[in-house]
């Protein structure tokens, strides 16, 4: 009876591990797509292709939502795996993923740790691309603001509509009627 129970527990455990590996692969694929879109966003900003920019931002939001739901699924799967009583140390504290993976057969251990490491690296790359994109946008905004202050020195942060009313001073798109 005890062997049947242990066999059932191992089957459930390995099933969850395989689900976790599949979810990690999905997350990595989504992060690769996000990284690609981030590069396209930067390119669309550089060439001032605002329709592409809007489309890309919507795609980015969709991938972010998909990633969040898959991340929640991954967290639940690994929580179930790591919270099992046989995956705690002597002080009854939850072990880390790498400490847990050390107890797995070689094939699963390598698959799990390699994918987890890859996921963490992709997340760092997404953060880096986000930082670069924000820096790029801030520099473009500052350039535009300085340009407008040089061209229209008396503006003092105020823009006027064609009807003469004060327009919002945020840095939304502006169309000039002449080429510079």
Residue pairs with C-beta under 8 A, 6 or more apart in sequence:
9 84
9 86
13 81
13 84
14 108
16 77
16 80
16 81
17 81
17 104
17 108
17 112
18 108
19 77
20 74
20 77
20 78
20 81
20 112
21 108
21 111
21 112
21 115
23 70
23 73
23 74
23 77
24 74
24 112
24 115
24 116
24 118
24 119
25 115
26 70
27 67
27 70
27 71
27 74
27 119
27 122
28 115
28 118
28 119
28 122
30 63
30 66
30 67
30 70
31 67
31 119
31 122
31 123
31 125
31 126
32 122
33 63
34 60
34 63
34 64
34 67
34 126
35 122
35 125
35 126
35 129
37 56
37 59
37 60
37 63
38 60
38 126
38 129
38 130
38 133
39 129
40 52
40 56
41 53
41 56
41 57
41 60
41 133
42 132
42 133
42 136
44 50
44 52
44 53
44 56
45 53
45 136
45 137
45 140
50 173
78 97
81 87
81 100
82 94
82 95
82 97
82 100
83 94
87 94
87 95
87 100
87 103
88 94
88 95
89 95
89 99
97 112
97 113
97 116
98 113
98 116
101 108
101 109
101 112
101 113
101 116
102 109
104 112
141 171
144 171
144 174
145 171
148 155
148 174
149 155
157 169
158 166
158 167
158 169
159 166
159 167
159 168
159 169
159 174
160 166
160 167
161 167
